[in-house]
């Protein structure tokens, strides 16, 4: 059986569940999580999505991203997927959410109500090769330039929320 995801309305209220691939084929709005992990130098841990992923394979993205399962909260899903994708855990704090819609190159549709979490980690990740082919720490100013110069190297959702990520970091509020 295909993995189930949570369908939501524009207010993030649950309205049902669907098979993950079906939701992406049809373009149903669904709940998602995105995790951004920074080291103490302020660099962002990026992953290159595994080439075999059902969409956006081979593109660089934030530390991890996925979907909560039915009955699972977004914070629990963020912790679970960080372990499953990158092989480590750290404290995570939800910083903001946003909605985006994108038709991907394989005609799948990302239509997500995305909850964004920040964390701090200074170790070495051990990525699950089914999820991530590679990883790197990247300075945020360099990433800002590279997103403009090479947008096709990055996932749509990373670019869609990057300025909001920077605004949260610039706000000076404590988040870890």
C-alpha positions, 0 to 999 in steps of 0.5 A: 500500500502506498504511503498516506499523507494528510490533505488540508484546506487553506487553513491547514485543517485536515480534510482527509487522507490520500495516497502520496503519489495520487495526491501529487498526480492530482495536485491536492493540497496536503501537509508537509514539513521542511527542516533547515539545520544550521551549524554554529557557523551559520551554514545550512546543511543541504542534501542532494536528493537521491536520483531515484526519488519520485520527483526532484531527484538529483537536486539540492535541497534543505536538510530534509523534507517530507510529509506527516503521516495520518495521526502524526504531528508535524514536529514528530514527522520532522524529527522522524524524517531527519533521522530517516533521511540524514541519520541524526537528530537535534532539537527542532523549532517550528519557525513558520509555514507557507503554501506553495504550488509547483508543477514539476518536470515529471508532471507531478504537482507539489501543492503543500502547506509546508511547516518549516523547522530550524535546528542546530547540529555540528556533527557529520550526517550519515545520509540514507542513500535512498533519500540523499546522494550527497550533502554539504554545509553552505554559507547562506550568502553563497546559497542566495547567489547560487539560487539566482545563478543556478535555479535548476540545481535546487528544489522549487520549495527551497527557493520558494521559502529561502528569503523567509528563512533569512528573515527568521534568522535576521529577526535575532530571536532565539530558535534553538 
